Each structure stands twice: as C-alpha cells, then as structure tokens.
Amino acid sequence: MTALAIVFLALAIVILWGGLVASILYLRARPERADYPPGGEDDERPAHAIIERDT
C-alpha cells in the first residue's frame, strides 16, 4: 500500500469510529427526549377498529 492509501485508510477509520464514539457519548449524556409536541398520546379510535381510508 502506498503512503497516501494508508493516510486515507486512517482518516476513514477516525471519521467512522469517531462518529460512533461521539454518538454514544451524546446519547449517554441525553438519553431521552423531554420535550415532545403536545398531543399524540391518546387515540380516539377503538383498539380493534376497521382502518378507514380516504381514497
């Protein structure tokens, strides 16, 4: 392998694994979203209702 290929390989490894580590650290610091938009909790339809489509 040439020196340029090794540099690009190392760069790709740092970018990929660094992104994974950064994502893990971010999720450990903020594990769950606290501000959901209002609504969407309860559904007015019965549990086993027929699906209604507007087509």
PDBQT receptor file of N, H, CA, C and O in Angstrom, charges set to zero:
ATOM      1  N   MET A   1       0.846  -1.181   0.000  1.00  0.00    +0.000 N 
ATOM      2  CA  MET A   1       0.000   0.000   0.000  1.00  0.00    +0.000 C 
ATOM      3  C   MET A   1       0.894   1.249   0.000  1.00  0.00    +0.000 C 
ATOM      4  O   MET A   1       1.971   1.280   0.596  1.00  0.00    +0.000 OA
ATOM      5  N   THR A   2       0.410   2.240  -0.675  1.00  0.00    +0.000 N 
ATOM      6  H   THR A   2      -0.465   2.215  -1.159  1.00  0.00    +0.000 HD
ATOM      7  CA  THR A   2       1.169   3.480  -0.706  1.00  0.00    +0.000 C 
ATOM      8  C   THR A   2       0.881   4.303   0.551  1.00  0.00    +0.000 C 
ATOM      9  O   THR A   2      -0.056   4.016   1.296  1.00  0.00    +0.000 OA
ATOM     10  N   ALA A   3       1.685   5.308   0.765  1.00  0.00    +0.000 N 
ATOM     11  H   ALA A   3       2.446   5.541   0.160  1.00  0.00    +0.000 HD
ATOM     12  CA  ALA A   3       1.502   6.169   1.938  1.00  0.00    +0.000 C 
ATOM     13  C   ALA A   3       0.176   6.915   1.866  1.00  0.00    +0.000 C 
ATOM     14  O   ALA A   3      -0.480   7.120   2.887  1.00  0.00    +0.000 OA
ATOM     15  N   LEU A   4      -0.214   7.315   0.680  1.00  0.00    +0.000 N 
ATOM     16  H   LEU A   4       0.319   7.148  -0.150  1.00  0.00    +0.000 HD
ATOM     17  CA  LEU A   4      -1.480   8.023   0.516  1.00  0.00    +0.000 C 
ATOM     18  C   LEU A   4      -2.661   7.123   0.865  1.00  0.00    +0.000 C 
ATOM     19  O   LEU A   4      -3.622   7.575   1.487  1.00  0.00    +0.000 OA
ATOM     20  N   ALA A   5      -2.598   5.864   0.473  1.00  0.00    +0.000 N 
ATOM     21  H   ALA A   5      -1.817   5.496  -0.032  1.00  0.00    +0.000 HD
ATOM     22  CA  ALA A   5      -3.669   4.922   0.788  1.00  0.00    +0.000 C 
ATOM     23  C   ALA A   5      -3.765   4.684   2.297  1.00  0.00    +0.000 C 
ATOM     24  O   ALA A   5      -4.866   4.570   2.836  1.00  0.00    +0.000 OA
ATOM     25  N   ILE A   6      -2.643   4.610   2.965  1.00  0.00    +0.000 N 
ATOM     26  H   ILE A   6      -1.749   4.703   2.527  1.00  0.00    +0.000 HD
ATOM     27  CA  ILE A   6      -2.636   4.407   4.418  1.00  0.00    +0.000 C 
ATOM     28  C   ILE A   6      -3.204   5.636   5.127  1.00  0.00    +0.000 C 
ATOM     29  O   ILE A   6      -3.933   5.504   6.111  1.00  0.00    +0.000 OA
ATOM     30  N   VAL A   7      -2.876   6.818   4.636  1.00  0.00    +0.000 N 
ATOM     31  H   VAL A   7      -2.284   6.925   3.837  1.00  0.00    +0.000 HD
ATOM     32  CA  VAL A   7      -3.420   8.044   5.230  1.00  0.00    +0.000 C 
ATOM     33  C   VAL A   7      -4.930   8.093   5.064  1.00  0.00    +0.000 C 
ATOM     34  O   VAL A   7      -5.645   8.425   6.010  1.00  0.00    +0.000 OA
ATOM     35  N   PHE A   8      -5.418   7.772   3.889  1.00  0.00    +0.000 N 
ATOM     36  H   PHE A   8      -4.838   7.503   3.121  1.00  0.00    +0.000 HD
ATOM     37  CA  PHE A   8      -6.858   7.778   3.664  1.00  0.00    +0.000 C 
ATOM     38  C   PHE A   8      -7.555   6.692   4.487  1.00  0.00    +0.000 C 
ATOM     39  O   PHE A   8      -8.665   6.907   4.972  1.00  0.00    +0.000 OA
ATOM     40  N   LEU A   9      -6.926   5.542   4.648  1.00  0.00    +0.000 N 
ATOM     41  H   LEU A   9      -6.024   5.366   4.254  1.00  0.00    +0.000 HD
ATOM     42  CA  LEU A   9      -7.479   4.487   5.485  1.00  0.00    +0.000 C 
ATOM     43  C   LEU A   9      -7.584   4.951   6.932  1.00  0.00    +0.000 C 
ATOM     44  O   LEU A   9      -8.614   4.754   7.577  1.00  0.00    +0.000 OA
ATOM     45  N   ALA A  10      -6.530   5.560   7.437  1.00  0.00    +0.000 N 
ATOM     46  H   ALA A  10      -5.693   5.720   6.913  1.00  0.00    +0.000 HD
ATOM     47  CA  ALA A  10      -6.540   6.060   8.816  1.00  0.00    +0.000 C 
ATOM     48  C   ALA A  10      -7.589   7.156   8.982  1.00  0.00    +0.000 C 
ATOM     49  O   ALA A  10      -8.286   7.192   9.996  1.00  0.00    +0.000 OA
ATOM     50  N   LEU A  11      -7.711   8.040   8.011  1.00  0.00    +0.000 N 
ATOM     51  H   LEU A  11      -7.145   8.011   7.187  1.00  0.00    +0.000 HD
ATOM     52  CA  LEU A  11      -8.705   9.105   8.067  1.00  0.00    +0.000 C 
ATOM     53  C   LEU A  11     -10.128   8.535   8.088  1.00  0.00    +0.000 C 
ATOM     54  O   LEU A  11     -10.973   8.994   8.856  1.00  0.00    +0.000 OA
ATOM     55  N   ALA A  12     -10.383   7.551   7.255  1.00  0.00    +0.000 N 
ATOM     56  H   ALA A  12      -9.696   7.178   6.631  1.00  0.00    +0.000 HD
ATOM     57  CA  ALA A  12     -11.709   6.930   7.222  1.00  0.00    +0.000 C 
ATOM     58  C   ALA A  12     -12.022   6.239   8.543  1.00  0.00    +0.000 C 
ATOM     59  O   ALA A  12     -13.147   6.328   9.034  1.00  0.00    +0.000 OA
ATOM     60  N   ILE A  13     -11.048   5.557   9.122  1.00  0.00    +0.000 N 
ATOM     61  H   ILE A  13     -10.133   5.485   8.724  1.00  0.00    +0.000 HD
ATOM     62  CA  ILE A  13     -11.255   4.881  10.404  1.00  0.00    +0.000 C 
ATOM     63  C   ILE A  13     -11.557   5.896  11.500  1.00  0.00    +0.000 C 
ATOM     64  O   ILE A  13     -12.457   5.688  12.314  1.00  0.00    +0.000 OA
ATOM     65  N   VAL A  14     -10.807   6.992  11.520  1.00  0.00    +0.000 N 
ATOM     66  H   VAL A  14     -10.076   7.161  10.859  1.00  0.00    +0.000 HD
ATOM     67  CA  VAL A  14     -11.027   8.027  12.545  1.00  0.00    +0.000 C 
ATOM     68  C   VAL A  14     -12.409   8.652  12.385  1.00  0.00    +0.000 C 
ATOM     69  O   VAL A  14     -13.095   8.886  13.380  1.00  0.00    +0.000 OA
ATOM     70  N   ILE A  15     -12.824   8.924  11.165  1.00  0.00    +0.000 N 
ATOM     71  H   ILE A  15     -12.266   8.735  10.357  1.00  0.00    +0.000 HD
ATOM     72  CA  ILE A  15     -14.134   9.540  10.943  1.00  0.00    +0.000 C 
ATOM     73  C   ILE A  15     -15.250   8.588  11.353  1.00  0.00    +0.000 C 
ATOM     74  O   ILE A  15     -16.178   8.998  12.050  1.00  0.00    +0.000 OA
ATOM     75  N   LEU A  16     -15.182   7.332  10.936  1.00  0.00    +0.000 N 
ATOM     76  H   LEU A  16     -14.429   6.999  10.369  1.00  0.00    +0.000 HD
ATOM     77  CA  LEU A  16     -16.253   6.390  11.241  1.00  0.00    +0.000 C 
ATOM     78  C   LEU A  16     -16.329   6.053  12.726  1.00  0.00    +0.000 C 
ATOM     79  O   LEU A  16     -17.392   6.179  13.333  1.00  0.00    +0.000 OA
ATOM     80  N   TRP A  17     -15.222   5.629  13.313  1.00  0.00    +0.000 N 
ATOM     81  H   TRP A  17     -14.358   5.526  12.820  1.00  0.00    +0.000 HD
ATOM     82  CA  TRP A  17     -15.231   5.255  14.722  1.00  0.00    +0.000 C 
ATOM     83  C   TRP A  17     -15.395   6.472  15.620  1.00  0.00    +0.000 C 
ATOM     84  O   TRP A  17     -16.004   6.378  16.686  1.00  0.00    +0.000 OA
ATOM     85  N   GLY A  18     -14.861   7.608  15.203  1.00  0.00    +0.000 N 
ATOM     86  H   GLY A  18     -14.366   7.685  14.337  1.00  0.00    +0.000 HD
ATOM     87  CA  GLY A  18     -15.050   8.831  15.976  1.00  0.00    +0.000 C 
ATOM     88  C   GLY A  18     -16.502   9.259  16.009  1.00  0.00    +0.000 C 
ATOM     89  O   GLY A  18     -16.993   9.716  17.041  1.00  0.00    +0.000 OA
ATOM     90  N   GLY A  19     -17.188   9.118  14.898  1.00  0.00    +0.000 N 
ATOM     91  H   GLY A  19     -16.788   8.748  14.059  1.00  0.00    +0.000 HD
ATOM     92  CA  GLY A  19     -18.621   9.420  14.865  1.00  0.00    +0.000 C 
ATOM     93  C   GLY A  19     -19.419   8.481  15.744  1.00  0.00    +0.000 C 
ATOM     94  O   GLY A  19     -20.369   8.900  16.405  1.00  0.00    +0.000 OA
ATOM     95  N   LEU A  20     -19.042   7.225  15.756  1.00  0.00    +0.000 N 
ATOM     96  H   LEU A  20     -18.270   6.885  15.219  1.00  0.00    +0.000 HD
ATOM     97  CA  LEU A  20     -19.726   6.258  16.617  1.00  0.00    +0.000 C 
ATOM     98  C   LEU A  20     -19.515   6.597  18.090  1.00  0.00    +0.000 C 
ATOM     99  O   LEU A  20     -20.460   6.581  18.879  1.00  0.00    +0.000 OA
ATOM    100  N   VAL A  21     -18.285   6.901  18.451  1.00  0.00    +0.000 N 
ATOM    101  H   VAL A  21     -17.517   6.914  17.810  1.00  0.00    +0.000 HD
ATOM    102  CA  VAL A  21     -17.987   7.255  19.845  1.00  0.00    +0.000 C 
ATOM    103  C   VAL A  21     -18.704   8.547  20.232  1.00  0.00    +0.000 C 
ATOM    104  O   VAL A  21     -19.250   8.640  21.332  1.00  0.00    +0.000 OA
ATOM    105  N   ALA A  22     -18.712   9.535  19.353  1.00  0.00    +0.000 N 
ATOM    106  H   ALA A  22     -18.269   9.459  18.459  1.00  0.00    +0.000 HD
ATOM    107  CA  ALA A  22     -19.407  10.790  19.643  1.00  0.00    +0.000 C 
ATOM    108  C   ALA A  22     -20.908  10.564  19.813  1.00  0.00    +0.000 C 
ATOM    109  O   ALA A  22     -21.527  11.174  20.685  1.00  0.00    +0.000 OA
ATOM    110  N   SER A  23     -21.494   9.704  19.001  1.00  0.00    +0.000 N 
ATOM    111  H   SER A  23     -20.991   9.208  18.293  1.00  0.00    +0.000 HD
ATOM    112  CA  SER A  23     -22.916   9.400  19.121  1.00  0.00    +0.000 C 
ATOM    113  C   SER A  23     -23.227   8.712  20.436  1.00  0.00    +0.000 C 
ATOM    114  O   SER A  23     -24.218   9.039  21.089  1.00  0.00    +0.000 OA
ATOM    115  N   ILE A  24     -22.405   7.776  20.826  1.00  0.00    +0.000 N 
ATOM    116  H   ILE A  24     -21.600   7.510  20.295  1.00  0.00    +0.000 HD
ATOM    117  CA  ILE A  24     -22.610   7.064  22.090  1.00  0.00    +0.000 C 
ATOM    118  C   ILE A  24     -22.502   8.024  23.268  1.00  0.00    +0.000 C 
ATOM    119  O   ILE A  24     -23.323   7.979  24.185  1.00  0.00    +0.000 OA
ATOM    120  N   LEU A  25     -21.502   8.886  23.247  1.00  0.00    +0.000 N 
ATOM    121  H   LEU A  25     -20.835   8.923  22.502  1.00  0.00    +0.000 HD
ATOM    122  CA  LEU A  25     -21.338   9.852  24.334  1.00  0.00    +0.000 C 
ATOM    123  C   LEU A  25     -22.503  10.829  24.390  1.00  0.00    +0.000 C 
ATOM    124  O   LEU A  25     -22.955  11.187  25.478  1.00  0.00    +0.000 OA
ATOM    125  N   TYR A  26     -22.990  11.262  23.242  1.00  0.00    +0.000 N 
ATOM    126  H   TYR A  26     -22.623  10.971  22.359  1.00  0.00    +0.000 HD
ATOM    127  CA  TYR A  26     -24.140  12.169  23.211  1.00  0.00    +0.000 C 
ATOM    128  C   TYR A  26     -25.378  11.498  23.782  1.00  0.00    +0.000 C 
ATOM    129  O   TYR A  26     -26.110  12.116  24.555  1.00  0.00    +0.000 OA
ATOM    130  N   LEU A  27     -25.627  10.241  23.416  1.00  0.00    +0.000 N 
ATOM    131  H   LEU A  27     -25.031   9.739  22.789  1.00  0.00    +0.000 HD
ATOM    132  CA  LEU A  27     -26.802   9.533  23.917  1.00  0.00    +0.000 C 
ATOM    133  C   LEU A  27     -26.687   9.213  25.401  1.00  0.00    +0.000 C 
ATOM    134  O   LEU A  27     -27.698   9.150  26.099  1.00  0.00    +0.000 OA
ATOM    135  N   ARG A  28     -25.476   9.012  25.886  1.00  0.00    +0.000 N 
ATOM    136  H   ARG A  28     -24.654   9.063  25.319  1.00  0.00    +0.000 HD
ATOM    137  CA  ARG A  28     -25.300   8.790  27.325  1.00  0.00    +0.000 C 
ATOM    138  C   ARG A  28     -25.570  10.063  28.113  1.00  0.00    +0.000 C 
ATOM    139  O   ARG A  28     -26.063   9.996  29.239  1.00  0.00    +0.000 OA
ATOM    140  N   ALA A  29     -25.255  11.221  27.542  1.00  0.00    +0.000 N 
ATOM    141  H   ALA A  29     -24.854  11.276  26.627  1.00  0.00    +0.000 HD
ATOM    142  CA  ALA A  29     -25.479  12.491  28.230  1.00  0.00    +0.000 C 
ATOM    143  C   ALA A  29     -26.952  12.892  28.187  1.00  0.00    +0.000 C 
ATOM    144  O   ALA A  29     -27.460  13.468  29.148  1.00  0.00    +0.000 OA
ATOM    145  N   ARG A  30     -27.636  12.598  27.097  1.00  0.00    +0.000 N 
ATOM    146  H   ARG A  30     -27.223  12.130  26.316  1.00  0.00    +0.000 HD
ATOM    147  CA  ARG A  30     -29.048  12.959  26.926  1.00  0.00    +0.000 C 
ATOM    148  C   ARG A  30     -29.817  11.731  26.457  1.00  0.00    +0.000 C 
ATOM    149  O   ARG A  30     -30.104  11.608  25.267  1.00  0.00    +0.000 OA
ATOM    150  N   PRO A  31     -30.158  10.813  27.375  1.00  0.00    +0.000 N 
ATOM    151  CA  PRO A  31     -30.714   9.531  26.943  1.00  0.00    +0.000 C 
ATOM    152  C   PRO A  31     -32.132   9.586  26.396  1.00  0.00    +0.000 C 
ATOM    153  O   PRO A  31     -32.488   8.767  25.549  1.00  0.00    +0.000 OA
ATOM    154  N   GLU A  32     -32.955  10.534  26.857  1.00  0.00    +0.000 N 
ATOM    155  H   GLU A  32     -32.665  11.199  27.545  1.00  0.00    +0.000 HD
ATOM    156  CA  GLU A  32     -34.340  10.537  26.418  1.00  0.00    +0.000 C 
ATOM    157  C   GLU A  32     -34.781  11.966  26.160  1.00  0.00    +0.000 C 
ATOM    158  O   GLU A  32     -34.420  12.881  26.900  1.00  0.00    +0.000 OA
ATOM    159  N   ARG A  33     -35.548  12.148  25.129  1.00  0.00    +0.000 N 
ATOM    160  H   ARG A  33     -35.841  11.405  24.528  1.00  0.00    +0.000 HD
ATOM    161  CA  ARG A  33     -36.041  13.476  24.797  1.00  0.00    +0.000 C 
ATOM    162  C   ARG A  33     -37.139  13.863  25.779  1.00  0.00    +0.000 C 
ATOM    163  O   ARG A  33     -38.032  13.063  26.060  1.00  0.00    +0.000 OA
ATOM    164  N   ALA A  34     -37.079  15.074  26.299  1.00  0.00    +0.000 N 
ATOM    165  H   ALA A  34     -36.354  15.723  26.071  1.00  0.00    +0.000 HD
ATOM    166  CA  ALA A  34     -38.037  15.506  27.309  1.00  0.00    +0.000 C 
ATOM    167  C   ALA A  34     -39.123  16.413  26.739  1.00  0.00    +0.000 C 
ATOM    168  O   ALA A  34     -40.172  16.563  27.365  1.00  0.00    +0.000 OA
ATOM    169  N   ASP A  35     -38.915  17.010  25.598  1.00  0.00    +0.000 N 
ATOM    170  H   ASP A  35     -38.063  16.888  25.089  1.00  0.00    +0.000 HD
ATOM    171  CA  ASP A  35     -39.883  17.982  25.075  1.00  0.00    +0.000 C 
ATOM    172  C   ASP A  35     -40.557  17.460  23.807  1.00  0.00    +0.000 C 
ATOM    173  O   ASP A  35     -40.136  17.761  22.690  1.00  0.00    +0.000 OA
ATOM    174  N   TYR A  36     -41.589  16.689  24.003  1.00  0.00    +0.000 N 
ATOM    175  H   TYR A  36     -41.931  16.444  24.911  1.00  0.00    +0.000 HD
ATOM    176  CA  TYR A  36     -42.366  16.206  22.868  1.00  0.00    +0.000 C 
ATOM    177  C   TYR A  36     -43.463  17.213  22.541  1.00  0.00    +0.000 C 
ATOM    178  O   TYR A  36     -43.900  17.937  23.435  1.00  0.00    +0.000 OA
ATOM    179  N   PRO A  37     -43.922  17.285  21.303  1.00  0.00    +0.000 N 
ATOM    180  CA  PRO A  37     -45.009  18.204  20.976  1.00  0.00    +0.000 C 
ATOM    181  C   PRO A  37     -46.311  17.751  21.642  1.00  0.00    +0.000 C 
ATOM    182  O   PRO A  37     -46.478  16.567  21.933  1.00  0.00    +0.000 OA
ATOM    183  N   PRO A  38     -47.220  18.676  21.879  1.00  0.00    +0.000 N 
ATOM    184  CA  PRO A  38     -48.478  18.298  22.534  1.00  0.00    +0.000 C 
ATOM    185  C   PRO A  38     -49.312  17.384  21.643  1.00  0.00    +0.000 C 
ATOM    186  O   PRO A  38     -49.225  17.432  20.416  1.00  0.00    +0.000 OA
ATOM    187  N   GLY A  39     -50.122  16.552  22.291  1.00  0.00    +0.000 N 
ATOM    188  H   GLY A  39     -50.194  16.513  23.288  1.00  0.00    +0.000 HD
ATOM    189  CA  GLY A  39     -50.996  15.643  21.555  1.00  0.00    +0.000 C 
ATOM    190  C   GLY A  39     -50.300  14.364  21.177  1.00  0.00    +0.000 C 
ATOM    191  O   GLY A  39     -49.113  14.177  21.443  1.00  0.00    +0.000 OA
ATOM    192  N   GLY A  40     -51.051  13.491  20.554  1.00  0.00    +0.000 N 
ATOM    193  H   GLY A  40     -52.015  13.643  20.337  1.00  0.00    +0.000 HD
ATOM    194  CA  GLY A  40     -50.489  12.246  20.088  1.00  0.00    +0.000 C 
ATOM    195  C   GLY A  40     -50.411  11.168  21.149  1.00  0.00    +0.000 C 
ATOM    196  O   GLY A  40     -49.958  10.059  20.863  1.00  0.00    +0.000 OA
ATOM    197  N   GLU A  41     -50.837  11.460  22.355  1.00  0.00    +0.000 N 
ATOM    198  H   GLU A  41     -51.205  12.360  22.587  1.00  0.00    +0.000 HD
ATOM    199  CA  GLU A  41     -50.771  10.471  23.422  1.00  0.00    +0.000 C 
ATOM    200  C   GLU A  41     -51.944   9.491  23.339  1.00  0.00    +0.000 C 
ATOM    201  O   GLU A  41     -51.748   8.276  23.328  1.00  0.00    +0.000 OA
ATOM    202  N   ASP A  42     -53.151  10.028  23.280  1.00  0.00    +0.000 N 
ATOM    203  H   ASP A  42     -53.309  11.016  23.288  1.00  0.00    +0.000 HD
ATOM    204  CA  ASP A  42     -54.351   9.188  23.251  1.00  0.00    +0.000 C 
ATOM    205  C   ASP A  42     -54.923   9.158  21.848  1.00  0.00    +0.000 C 
ATOM    206  O   ASP A  42     -54.848  10.140  21.110  1.00  0.00    +0.000 OA
ATOM    207  N   ASP A  43     -55.493   8.028  21.491  1.00  0.00    +0.000 N 
ATOM    208  H   ASP A  43     -55.554   7.230  22.091  1.00  0.00    +0.000 HD
ATOM    209  CA  ASP A  43     -56.114   7.869  20.194  1.00  0.00    +0.000 C 
ATOM    210  C   ASP A  43     -57.598   7.676  20.418  1.00  0.00    +0.000 C 
ATOM    211  O   ASP A  43     -58.002   6.906  21.290  1.00  0.00    +0.000 OA
ATOM    212  N   GLU A  44     -58.410   8.364  19.644  1.00  0.00    +0.000 N 
ATOM    213  H   GLU A  44     -58.082   8.990  18.936  1.00  0.00    +0.000 HD
ATOM    214  CA  GLU A  44     -59.864   8.318  19.828  1.00  0.00    +0.000 C 
ATOM    215  C   GLU A  44     -60.478   7.030  19.279  1.00  0.00    +0.000 C 
ATOM    216  O   GLU A  44     -61.611   6.694  19.624  1.00  0.00    +0.000 OA
ATOM    217  N   ARG A  45     -59.753   6.313  18.437  1.00  0.00    +0.000 N 
ATOM    218  H   ARG A  45     -58.832   6.587  18.157  1.00  0.00    +0.000 HD
ATOM    219  CA  ARG A  45     -60.319   5.107  17.826  1.00  0.00    +0.000 C 
ATOM    220  C   ARG A  45     -60.302   3.939  18.795  1.00  0.00    +0.000 C 
ATOM    221  O   ARG A  45     -59.444   3.872  19.676  1.00  0.00    +0.000 OA
ATOM    222  N   PRO A  46     -61.245   3.017  18.638  1.00  0.00    +0.000 N 
ATOM    223  CA  PRO A  46     -61.197   1.786  19.444  1.00  0.00    +0.000 C 
ATOM    224  C   PRO A  46     -59.951   0.974  19.098  1.00  0.00    +0.000 C 
ATOM    225  O   PRO A  46     -59.329   1.195  18.059  1.00  0.00    +0.000 OA
ATOM    226  N   ALA A  47     -59.598   0.058  19.950  1.00  0.00    +0.000 N 
ATOM    227  H   ALA A  47     -60.104  -0.121  20.794  1.00  0.00    +0.000 HD
ATOM    228  CA  ALA A  47     -58.361  -0.695  19.796  1.00  0.00    +0.000 C 
ATOM    229  C   ALA A  47     -58.338  -1.555  18.521  1.00  0.00    +0.000 C 
ATOM    230  O   ALA A  47     -57.304  -1.664  17.864  1.00  0.00    +0.000 OA
ATOM    231  N   HIS A  48     -59.466  -2.156  18.183  1.00  0.00    +0.000 N 
ATOM    232  H   HIS A  48     -60.307  -2.067  18.718  1.00  0.00    +0.000 HD
ATOM    233  CA  HIS A  48     -59.501  -3.056  17.026  1.00  0.00    +0.000 C 
ATOM    234  C   HIS A  48     -60.483  -2.559  15.977  1.00  0.00    +0.000 C 
ATOM    235  O   HIS A  48     -61.287  -3.336  15.462  1.00  0.00    +0.000 OA
ATOM    236  N   ALA A  49     -60.426  -1.295  15.663  1.00  0.00    +0.000 N 
ATOM    237  H   ALA A  49     -59.773  -0.664  16.081  1.00  0.00    +0.000 HD
ATOM    238  CA  ALA A  49     -61.344  -0.708  14.692  1.00  0.00    +0.000 C 
ATOM    239  C   ALA A  49     -60.889  -1.024  13.274  1.00  0.00    +0.000 C 
ATOM    240  O   ALA A  49     -59.729  -1.358  13.033  1.00  0.00    +0.000 OA
ATOM    241  N   ILE A  50     -61.819  -0.913  12.355  1.00  0.00    +0.000 N 
ATOM    242  H   ILE A  50     -62.761  -0.642  12.550  1.00  0.00    +0.000 HD
ATOM    243  CA  ILE A  50     -61.522  -1.095  10.946  1.00  0.00    +0.000 C 
ATOM    244  C   ILE A  50     -60.753   0.145  10.466  1.00  0.00    +0.000 C 
ATOM    245  O   ILE A  50     -61.089   1.272  10.830  1.00  0.00    +0.000 OA
ATOM    246  N   ILE A  51     -59.750  -0.071   9.669  1.00  0.00    +0.000 N 
ATOM    247  H   ILE A  51     -59.477  -0.987   9.373  1.00  0.00    +0.000 HD
ATOM    248  CA  ILE A  51     -58.953   1.045   9.163  1.00  0.00    +0.000 C 
ATOM    249  C   ILE A  51     -59.754   1.792   8.106  1.00  0.00    +0.000 C 
ATOM    250  O   ILE A  51     -60.200   1.200   7.124  1.00  0.00    +0.000 OA
ATOM    251  N   GLU A  52     -59.935   3.087   8.307  1.00  0.00    +0.000 N 
ATOM    252  H   GLU A  52     -59.573   3.569   9.106  1.00  0.00    +0.000 HD
ATOM    253  CA  GLU A  52     -60.682   3.913   7.353  1.00  0.00    +0.000 C 
ATOM    254  C   GLU A  52     -59.691   4.674   6.494  1.00  0.00    +0.000 C 
ATOM    255  O   GLU A  52     -58.759   5.295   7.005  1.00  0.00    +0.000 OA
ATOM    256  N   ARG A  53     -59.898   4.624   5.181  1.00  0.00    +0.000 N 
ATOM    257  H   ARG A  53     -60.655   4.120   4.766  1.00  0.00    +0.000 HD
ATOM    258  CA  ARG A  53     -59.014   5.328   4.265  1.00  0.00    +0.000 C 
ATOM    259  C   ARG A  53     -59.838   6.325   3.468  1.00  0.00    +0.000 C 
ATOM    260  O   ARG A  53     -61.017   6.092   3.201  1.00  0.00    +0.000 OA
ATOM    261  N   ASP A  54     -59.221   7.430   3.089  1.00  0.00    +0.000 N 
ATOM    262  H   ASP A  54     -58.263   7.619   3.305  1.00  0.00    +0.000 HD
ATOM    263  CA  ASP A  54     -59.916   8.484   2.361  1.00  0.00    +0.000 C 
ATOM    264  C   ASP A  54     -59.747   8.365   0.861  1.00  0.00    +0.000 C 
ATOM    265  O   ASP A  54     -59.851   9.373   0.161  1.00  0.00    +0.000 OA
ATOM    266  N   THR A  55     -59.492   7.191   0.342  1.00  0.00    +0.000 N 
ATOM    267  H   THR A  55     -59.408   6.373   0.911  1.00  0.00    +0.000 HD
ATOM    268  CA  THR A  55     -59.261   7.064  -1.097  1.00  0.00    +0.000 C 
ATOM    269  C   THR A  55     -60.503   6.707  -1.837  1.00  0.00    +0.000 C 
ATOM    270  O   THR A  55     -60.474   6.563  -3.060  1.00  0.00    +0.000 OA
TER     271      THR A  55
